[in-house]
Amino acid sequence: MSSGRARQRGDKLRVDMLEAVTDFFEERLRAATPERQLQLATAALFIEMARADFEVKPDEREAVNRAVQRALDLSPDETTEIVRLAAEEVKASASLHEFTRLIDENFSMEQKKRVVKLLWQVAYSDAELQGHEEYLVRKIADRLHLAKADFLDAKIRARDDFR
């Protein structure tokens, strides 16, 4: 078999696997109640932010828990459960698209601003703001249709809270 044909088969296999993972994730998310879907989607964004620099430090884990509890107004036990379930969803997902779509369609503009501010707080929690962390917040804010001024305001307020 030529290397070109083998490469095409490999590419097709990767696409098929990616589609299977995406279908699996979307089916699991659809099976949850609408409120649970939003909770998982929101927590998943915070988890992705903590993972953005490829190392989740204890400060970032705590920041994720605080962000989930504040954004969703949950008890500590509920927060622990949502974070655990969201971590499973993040492992099974191929992209942030489904998470951001749910939030964009169901949260008010004020709730979206709060989520972005909390994302910034998670990013700042390890005292090292990386370029790819800023990129991720910007990408999420764009998908949530936040104005640039709101994006920057959330960043400044989160940074001031961190200091």
N, CA, C and O of each residue as an XYZ file, in Angstrom:
652
protein
N       0.855     -1.172      0.000
C       0.000      0.000      0.000
C       0.900      1.232      0.000
O       1.887      1.282      0.734
N       0.568      2.204     -0.804
C       1.370      3.417     -0.874
C       1.198      4.242      0.396
O       0.192      4.141      1.098
N       2.219      5.067      0.669
C       2.142      5.894      1.882
C       1.011      6.916      1.790
O       0.437      7.295      2.811
N       0.686      7.363      0.584
C      -0.419      8.304      0.399
C      -1.754      7.692      0.766
O      -2.587      8.328      1.412
N      -1.951      6.442      0.346
C      -3.189      5.745      0.672
C      -3.283      5.461      2.171
O      -4.349      5.594      2.772
N      -2.169      5.073      2.758
C      -2.137      4.812      4.201
C      -2.433      6.086      4.982
O      -3.148      6.053      5.984
N      -1.890      7.196      4.528
C      -2.138      8.476      5.184
C      -3.612      8.851      5.089
O      -4.190      9.337      6.061
N      -4.229      8.629      3.919
C      -5.649      8.931      3.745
C      -6.499      8.070      4.683
O      -7.458      8.558      5.282
N      -6.140      6.782      4.806
C      -6.876      5.903      5.721
C      -6.730      6.384      7.164
O      -7.697      6.404      7.925
N      -5.507      6.772      7.528
C      -5.267      7.282      8.880
C      -6.058      8.545      9.150
O      -6.633      8.711     10.226
N      -6.086      9.445      8.158
C      -6.859     10.681      8.303
C      -8.342     10.375      8.446
O      -9.017     10.969      9.287
N      -8.854      9.462      7.642
C     -10.273      9.079      7.718
C     -10.580      8.455      9.071
O     -11.619      8.744      9.665
N      -9.693      7.607      9.563
C      -9.893      6.974     10.859
C      -9.939      8.023     11.967
O     -10.781      7.934     12.860
N      -9.044      9.020     11.923
C      -9.044     10.090     12.928
C     -10.342     10.895     12.863
O     -10.914     11.231     13.900
N     -10.803     11.202     11.671
C     -12.059     11.950     11.513
C     -13.219     11.127     12.062
O     -14.063     11.656     12.785
N     -13.271      9.835     11.726
C     -14.336      8.965     12.228
C     -14.310      8.892     13.751
O     -15.360      8.944     14.391
N     -13.121      8.773     14.336
C     -13.008      8.704     15.792
C     -13.453     10.012     16.432
O     -14.162     10.000     17.439
N     -13.044     11.136     15.857
C     -13.436     12.436     16.376
C     -14.956     12.597     16.325
O     -15.562     13.088     17.277
N     -15.567     12.187     15.222
C     -17.023     12.263     15.109
C     -17.699     11.366     16.139
O     -18.719     11.752     16.709
N     -17.158     10.186     16.388
C     -17.733      9.267     17.368
C     -17.655      9.855     18.775
O     -18.614      9.769     19.543
N     -16.517     10.448     19.107
C     -16.358     11.065     20.429
C     -17.314     12.234     20.577
O     -17.954     12.380     21.619
N     -17.422     13.063     19.555
C     -18.323     14.210     19.595
C     -19.773     13.753     19.743
O     -20.521     14.318     20.542
N     -20.174     12.737     18.982
C     -21.540     12.213     19.089
C     -21.810     11.668     20.489
O     -22.875     11.903     21.059
N     -20.839     10.940     21.037
C     -20.984     10.378     22.383
C     -21.187     11.493     23.399
O     -22.087     11.423     24.237
N     -20.345     12.524     23.321
C     -20.430     13.642     24.258
C     -21.768     14.357     24.137
O     -22.423     14.628     25.143
N     -22.174     14.660     22.919
C     -23.430     15.381     22.725
C     -24.616     14.567     23.218
O     -25.560     15.134     23.768
N     -24.589     13.250     23.035
C     -25.674     12.395     23.510
C     -25.735     12.407     25.036
O     -26.823     12.486     25.607
N     -24.594     12.331     25.696
C     -24.568     12.366     27.163
C     -25.094     13.695     27.678
O     -25.863     13.729     28.638
N     -24.690     14.778     27.053
C     -25.124     16.099     27.490
C     -26.624     16.272     27.272
O     -27.312     16.850     28.114
N     -27.136     15.769     26.140
C     -28.574     15.879     25.865
C     -29.404     15.094     26.876
O     -30.548     15.456     27.148
N     -28.835     14.016     27.437
C     -29.565     13.175     28.386
C     -29.778     13.881     29.730
O     -30.663     13.492     30.493
N     -28.993     14.894     30.025
C     -29.107     15.632     31.285
C     -30.256     16.637     31.189
O     -30.685     17.008     30.096
N     -30.747     17.073     32.360
C     -31.771     18.110     32.383
C     -31.163     19.411     31.854
O     -29.943     19.574     31.881
N     -31.994     20.334     31.375
C     -31.442     21.603     30.885
C     -30.600     22.328     31.940
O     -29.544     22.873     31.620
N     -31.059     22.337     33.182
C     -30.282     23.010     34.235
C     -28.939     22.324     34.435
O     -27.917     22.996     34.573
N     -28.929     20.992     34.453
C     -27.686     20.232     34.629
C     -26.758     20.455     33.436
O     -25.541     20.539     33.604
N     -27.323     20.551     32.240
C     -26.512     20.819     31.055
C     -25.744     22.131     31.210
O     -24.547     22.200     30.931
N     -26.449     23.166     31.657
C     -25.805     24.471     31.837
C     -24.756     24.425     32.940
O     -23.690     25.027     32.813
N     -25.053     23.717     34.012
C     -24.079     23.587     35.095
C     -22.819     22.889     34.592
O     -21.706     23.344     34.855
N     -22.995     21.794     33.875
C     -21.843     21.052     33.357
C     -21.060     21.875     32.338
O     -19.829     21.873     32.343
N     -21.774     22.570     31.472
C     -21.108     23.382     30.453
C     -20.287     24.496     31.099
O     -19.156     24.759     30.691
N     -20.860     25.144     32.103
C     -20.159     26.233     32.782
C     -18.927     25.705     33.514
O     -17.836     26.264     33.395
N     -19.109     24.634     34.265
C     -17.976     24.043     34.989
C     -16.908     23.559     34.020
O     -15.716     23.684     34.300
N     -17.319     23.011     32.890
C     -16.352     22.528     31.903
C     -15.461     23.658     31.387
O     -14.267     23.455     31.169
N     -16.035     24.846     31.192
C     -15.215     25.976     30.746
C     -14.160     26.333     31.787
O     -13.015     26.622     31.439
N     -14.540     26.315     33.058
C     -13.574     26.626     34.115
C     -12.478     25.561     34.178
O     -11.306     25.877     34.384
N     -12.864     24.313     34.002
C     -11.879     23.225     34.009
C     -10.929     23.375     32.828
O      -9.719     23.211     32.981
N     -11.462     23.681     31.663
C     -10.609     23.899     30.489
C      -9.633     25.051     30.721
O      -8.482     24.992     30.289
N     -10.090     26.086     31.395
C      -9.203     27.212     31.689
C      -8.060     26.752     32.588
O      -6.904     27.102     32.347
N      -8.369     25.976     33.615
C      -7.322     25.490     34.516
C      -6.336     24.600     33.774
O      -5.148     24.590     34.095
N      -6.811     23.861     32.797
C      -5.951     22.949     32.035
C      -5.212     23.631     30.896
O      -4.359     23.013     30.259
N      -5.517     24.880     30.632
C      -4.969     25.564     29.458
C      -3.449     25.605     29.438
O      -2.844     25.596     28.366
N      -2.827     25.651     30.609
C      -1.362     25.687     30.634
C      -0.768     24.293     30.840
O       0.412     24.164     31.165
N      -1.578     23.257     30.652
C      -1.173     21.849     30.669
C      -0.750     21.332     32.039
O      -0.209     20.232     32.146
N      -0.991     22.109     33.076
C      -0.689     21.675     34.441
C      -1.713     22.321     35.364
O      -1.796     23.546     35.459
N      -2.488     21.486     36.041
C      -3.494     22.004     36.964
C      -2.897     21.995     38.357
O      -2.668     20.941     38.950
N      -2.651     23.184     38.863
C      -2.057     23.344     40.189
C      -3.160     23.402     41.244
O      -4.315     23.677     40.918
N      -2.813     23.145     42.506
C      -3.830     23.191     43.570
C      -4.600     24.520     43.614
O      -5.810     24.527     43.843
N      -3.901     25.641     43.397
C      -4.578     26.942     43.389
C      -5.631     27.014     42.279
O      -6.694     27.610     42.452
N      -5.317     26.402     41.150
C      -6.266     26.408     40.035
C      -7.476     25.519     40.344
O      -8.605     25.871     40.004
N      -7.243     24.373     40.985
C      -8.366     23.508     41.376
C      -9.314     24.256     42.310
O     -10.533     24.205     42.146
N      -8.742     24.945     43.286
C      -9.559     25.731     44.212
C     -10.304     26.837     43.480
O     -11.473     27.101     43.762
N      -9.624     27.482     42.538
C     -10.255     28.561     41.769
C     -11.414     28.022     40.925
O     -12.440     28.689     40.788
N     -11.257     26.826     40.362
C     -12.345     26.213     39.595
C     -13.538     25.976     40.508
O     -14.668     26.309     40.151
N     -13.299     25.408     41.673
C     -14.399     25.153     42.616
C     -15.094     26.444     43.025
O     -16.323     26.505     43.058
N     -14.306     27.486     43.339
C     -14.905     28.778     43.702
C     -15.720     29.350     42.549
O     -16.825     29.854     42.749
N     -15.162     29.269     41.337
C     -15.848     29.816     40.164
C     -17.171     29.091     39.917
O     -18.190     29.723     39.642
N     -17.146     27.762     40.017
C     -18.380     26.990     39.812
C     -19.403     27.352     40.875
O     -20.575     27.568     40.568
N     -18.964     27.418     42.120
C     -19.892     27.725     43.212
C     -20.487     29.120     43.040
O     -21.685     29.312     43.249
N     -19.654     30.101     42.659
C     -20.145     31.472     42.485
C     -21.030     31.620     41.259
O     -22.068     32.280     41.312
N     -20.627     31.015     40.168
C     -21.392     31.173     38.924
C     -22.749     30.497     39.004
O     -23.722     30.974     38.420
N     -22.816     29.387     39.726
C     -24.036     28.587     39.724
C     -24.789     28.608     41.048
O     -25.855     28.005     41.176
N     -24.231     29.302     42.022
C     -24.863     29.414     43.342
C     -25.193     28.024     43.915
O     -26.343     27.719     44.230
N     -24.142     27.194     44.038
C     -24.292     25.826     44.514
C     -23.704     25.659     45.908
O     -22.878     26.459     46.348
N     -24.137     24.620     46.589
C     -23.540     24.262     47.878
C     -22.171     23.635     47.606
O     -21.880     23.259     46.471
N     -21.334     23.519     48.631
C     -20.025     22.870     48.432
C     -20.155     21.438     47.896
O     -19.384     21.042     47.022
N     -21.109     20.663     48.401
C     -21.294     19.285     47.921
C     -21.746     19.251     46.465
O     -21.258     18.445     45.674
N     -22.683     20.133     46.119
C     -23.145     20.212     44.732
C     -21.999     20.632     43.814
O     -21.859     20.119     42.704
N     -21.188     21.564     44.289
C     -20.048     22.032     43.505
C     -19.091     20.892     43.223
O     -18.649     20.717     42.087
N     -18.769     20.119     44.238
C     -17.857     18.985     44.076
C     -18.388     18.011     43.028
O     -17.637     17.535     42.177
N     -19.672     17.722     43.093
C     -20.280     16.782     42.152
C     -20.273     17.331     40.728
O     -19.931     16.615     39.787
N     -20.647     18.595     40.570
C     -20.665     19.194     39.228
C     -19.258     19.232     38.643
O     -19.077     18.932     37.463
N     -18.268     19.594     39.439
C     -16.884     19.644     38.945
C     -16.435     18.247     38.522
O     -15.787     18.091     37.487
N     -16.773     17.240     39.310
C     -16.395     15.864     38.968
C     -17.039     15.436     37.641
O     -16.366     14.894     36.764
N     -18.331     15.682     37.506
C     -19.032     15.307     36.277
C     -18.533     16.112     35.074
O     -18.385     15.575     33.976
N     -18.279     17.392     35.290
C     -17.789     18.240     34.191
C     -16.407     17.788     33.737
O     -16.100     17.832     32.545
N     -15.570     17.354     34.678
C     -14.242     16.854     34.303
C     -14.360     15.642     33.389
O     -13.563     15.478     32.465
N     -15.349     14.796     33.645
C     -15.593     13.646     32.770
C     -16.046     14.115     31.385
O     -15.618     13.570     30.368
N     -16.915     15.128     31.356
C     -17.388     15.658     30.082
C     -16.238     16.268     29.286
O     -16.160     16.102     28.068
N     -15.347     16.978     29.982
C     -14.201     17.600     29.305
C     -13.329     16.522     28.678
O     -12.875     16.676     27.544
N     -13.092     15.435     29.401
C     -12.276     14.339     28.855
C     -12.921     13.734     27.614
O     -12.221     13.322     26.689
N     -14.246     13.678     27.590
C     -14.964     13.051     26.480
C     -15.207     13.998     25.312
O     -15.563     13.550     24.222
N     -15.022     15.290     25.517
C     -15.359     16.255     24.461
C     -14.176     16.517     23.546
O     -13.015     16.367     23.929
N     -14.506     16.909     22.336
C     -13.484     17.227     21.343
C     -13.264     18.728     21.216
O     -12.239     19.163     20.691
N     -14.221     19.523     21.693
C     -14.096     20.973     21.566
C     -14.960     21.664     22.613
O     -15.735     21.027     23.326
N     -14.807     22.962     22.684
C     -15.603     23.778     23.602
C     -16.933     24.214     22.996
O     -17.761     24.823     23.673
N     -17.129     23.906     21.743
C     -18.289     24.429     21.017
C     -19.613     24.140     21.723
O     -20.423     25.048     21.906
N     -19.841     22.895     22.117
C     -21.121     22.539     22.737
C     -21.311     23.282     24.059
O     -22.417     23.728     24.367
N     -20.238     23.417     24.842
C     -20.325     24.135     26.120
C     -20.696     25.601     25.888
O     -21.622     26.125     26.507
N     -19.963     26.248     24.995
C     -20.202     27.674     24.768
C     -21.561     27.913     24.115
O     -22.210     28.921     24.393
N     -21.992     27.005     23.256
C     -23.303     27.153     22.614
C     -24.423     27.144     23.660
O     -25.327     27.978     23.616
N     -24.357     26.203     24.590
C     -25.373     26.123     25.636
C     -25.422     27.403     26.466
O     -26.497     27.936     26.741
N     -24.262     27.882     26.856
C     -24.201     29.091     27.675
C     -24.682     30.299     26.882
O     -25.446     31.118     27.393
N     -24.240     30.409     25.642
C     -24.639     31.548     24.817
C     -26.152     31.592     24.621
O     -26.752     32.667     24.648
N     -26.766     30.438     24.426
C     -28.206     30.388     24.166
C     -29.058     30.549     25.421
O     -30.234     30.900     25.319
N     -28.490     30.301     26.601
C     -29.319     30.250     27.805
C     -28.980     31.259     28.888
O     -29.794     31.478     29.785
N     -27.823     31.875     28.840
C     -27.435     32.835     29.880
C     -27.731     34.247     29.422
O     -27.655     34.565     28.235
N     -28.068     35.084     30.378
C     -28.225     36.511     30.077
C     -26.840     37.106     29.830
O     -25.823     36.466     30.097
N     -26.812     38.326     29.320
C     -25.528     38.987     29.083
C     -24.774     39.164     30.397
O     -23.553     39.013     30.426
N     -25.469     39.478     31.474
C     -24.812     39.637     32.782
C     -24.198     38.325     33.255
O     -23.095     38.315     33.800
N     -24.909     37.223     33.047
C     -24.363     35.913     33.428
C     -23.128     35.576     32.596
O     -22.158     35.024     33.115
N     -23.164     35.903     31.323
C     -22.008     35.649     30.454
C     -20.802     36.468     30.910
O     -19.679     35.964     30.943
N     -21.040     37.737     31.262
C     -19.953     38.583     31.753
C     -19.359     37.992     33.027
O     -18.142     37.983     33.211
N     -20.216     37.508     33.885
C     -19.743     36.897     35.136
C     -18.902     35.653     34.854
O     -17.864     35.446     35.484
N     -19.347     34.833     33.916
C     -18.578     33.636     33.545
C     -17.195     34.036     33.041
O     -16.196     33.429     33.425
N     -17.133     35.043     32.194
C     -15.837     35.467     31.649
C     -14.949     36.031     32.755
O     -13.747     35.767     32.771
N     -15.514     36.793     33.669
C     -14.716     37.293     34.794
C     -14.180     36.121     35.620
O     -13.017     36.128     36.023
N     -15.007     35.137     35.866
C     -14.567     33.967     36.632
C     -13.514     33.158     35.861
O     -12.611     32.577     36.464
N     -13.630     33.122     34.545
C     -12.581     32.469     33.742
C     -11.240     33.169     33.948
O     -10.203     32.525     34.105
N     -11.286     34.514     33.943
C     -10.071     35.276     34.206
C      -9.528     34.971     35.604
O      -8.316     34.857     35.784
N     -10.403     34.839     36.579
C      -9.936     34.535     37.935
C      -9.249     33.172     37.987
O      -8.240     33.012     38.674
N      -9.782     32.206     37.275
C      -9.117     30.902     37.208
C      -7.756     31.054     36.524
O      -6.768     30.475     36.973
N      -7.705     31.821     35.457
C      -6.436     32.018     34.742
C      -5.390     32.689     35.630
O      -4.214     32.327     35.586
N      -5.809     33.652     36.424
C      -4.877     34.364     37.301
C      -4.519     33.570     38.563
O      -3.556     33.919     39.246
N      -5.262     32.523     38.885
C      -5.127     31.849     40.177
C      -3.756     31.257     40.442
O      -3.367     31.126     41.603
N      -3.009     30.894     39.405
C      -1.676     30.349     39.630
C      -0.591     31.416     39.518
O       0.599     31.101     39.493
N      -1.006     32.671     39.452
C      -0.103     33.826     39.395
C       0.752     33.858     38.129
O       1.762     34.559     38.074
N       0.344     33.100     37.119
C       1.078     33.069     35.852
C       0.091     33.125     34.693
O      -0.427     32.087     34.280
N      -0.177     34.293     34.167
C      -1.083     34.401     33.029
C      -0.289     34.101     31.760
O       0.624     34.838     31.389
N      -0.654     33.021     31.114
C       0.014     32.591     29.880
C      -0.757     33.115     28.671
O      -1.960     33.368     28.750
N      -0.054     33.273     27.557
C      -0.683     33.750     26.333
C      -1.826     32.861     25.870
O      -2.845     33.360     25.392
N      -1.665     31.538     26.006
C      -2.729     30.638     25.553
C      -3.938     30.696     26.491
O      -5.051     30.370     26.079
N      -3.733     31.106     27.746
C      -4.871     31.299     28.641
C      -5.683     32.518     28.198
O      -6.912     32.478     28.158
N      -4.987     33.584     27.873
C      -5.676     34.785     27.380
C      -6.409     34.478     26.076
O      -7.539     34.921     25.868
N      -5.758     33.720     25.207
C      -6.388     33.327     23.943
C      -7.678     32.551     24.205
O      -8.693     32.793     23.551
N      -7.640     31.619     25.161
C      -8.820     30.807     25.462
C      -9.972     31.666     25.988
O     -11.120     31.482     25.584
N      -9.663     32.602     26.890
C     -10.727     33.480     27.400
C     -11.301     34.317     26.260
O     -12.515     34.495     26.162
N     -10.436     34.822     25.414
C     -10.899     35.638     24.275
C     -11.799     34.805     23.353
O     -12.840     35.279     22.899
N     -11.390     33.573     23.084
C     -12.165     32.678     22.224
C     -13.548     32.406     22.825
O     -14.557     32.444     22.121
N     -13.584     32.134     24.116
C     -14.859     31.872     24.787
C     -15.719     33.128     24.790
O     -16.914     33.060     24.499
N     -15.124     34.279     25.116
C     -15.875     35.540     25.135
C     -16.464     35.836     23.754
O     -17.599     36.301     23.650
N     -15.703     35.573     22.705
C     -16.216     35.768     21.342
C     -17.402     34.858     21.074
O     -18.397     35.287     20.491
N     -17.302     33.607     21.494
C     -18.395     32.657     21.269
C     -19.635     33.003     22.095
O     -20.752     32.617     21.748
N     -19.426     33.731     23.187
C     -20.554     34.173     24.009
C     -21.072     35.534     23.574
O     -21.981     36.089     24.191
N     -20.489     36.066     22.512
C     -20.884     37.347     21.929
C     -20.735     38.512     22.905
O     -21.579     39.407     22.958
N     -19.658     38.484     23.669
C     -19.356     39.586     24.576
C     -18.618     40.681     23.809
O     -17.764     40.397     22.968
N     -18.952     41.907     24.102
C     -18.255     43.037     23.489
C     -16.821     43.084     24.014
O     -16.548     42.634     25.127
N     -15.922     43.621     23.223
C     -14.518     43.711     23.629
C     -14.377     44.494     24.936
O     -13.541     44.158     25.775
N     -15.183     45.526     25.105
C     -15.124     46.327     26.334
C     -15.483     45.470     27.552
O     -14.869     45.610     28.609
N     -16.466     44.592     27.410
C     -16.851     43.707     28.511
C     -15.755     42.685     28.796
O     -15.478     42.367     29.952
N     -15.136     42.174     27.737
C     -14.025     41.245     27.861
C     -12.885     41.891     28.650
O     -12.339     41.291     29.577
N     -12.535     43.119     28.269
C     -11.434     43.827     28.944
C     -11.803     44.217     30.373
O     -10.968     44.132     31.274
N     -13.035     44.641     30.583
C     -13.493     44.985     31.923
C     -13.410     43.769     32.850
O     -12.972     43.888     33.994
N     -13.827     42.609     32.361
C     -13.764     41.381     33.162
C     -12.315     41.046     33.503
O     -12.017     40.616     34.617
N     -11.432     41.242     32.556
C     -10.005     40.962     32.783
C      -9.447     41.882     33.869
O      -8.759     41.429     34.783
N      -9.747     43.157     33.761
C      -9.239     44.140     34.732
C      -9.795     43.860     36.121
O      -9.055     43.888     37.104
N     -11.094     43.591     36.207
C     -11.707     43.324     37.516
C     -11.145     42.038     38.138
O     -10.908     41.987     39.345
N     -10.935     41.016     37.330
C     -10.364     39.763     37.848
C      -8.923     39.963     38.302
O      -8.507     39.440     39.336
N      -8.169     40.728     37.515
C      -6.784     41.007     37.889
C      -6.726     41.809     39.182
O      -5.898     41.531     40.049
N      -7.600     42.800     39.316
C      -7.633     43.602     40.550
C      -8.049     42.760     41.753
O      -7.532     42.958     42.852
N      -8.976     41.825     41.559
C      -9.384     40.918     42.634
C      -8.227     40.014     43.049
O      -8.101     39.660     44.221
N      -7.390     39.642     42.095
C      -6.276     38.750     42.375
C      -5.205     39.430     43.235
O      -4.599     38.807     44.107
N      -4.992     40.697     42.972
C      -3.929     41.434     43.677
C      -4.228     41.572     45.103
O      -3.443     42.163     45.844
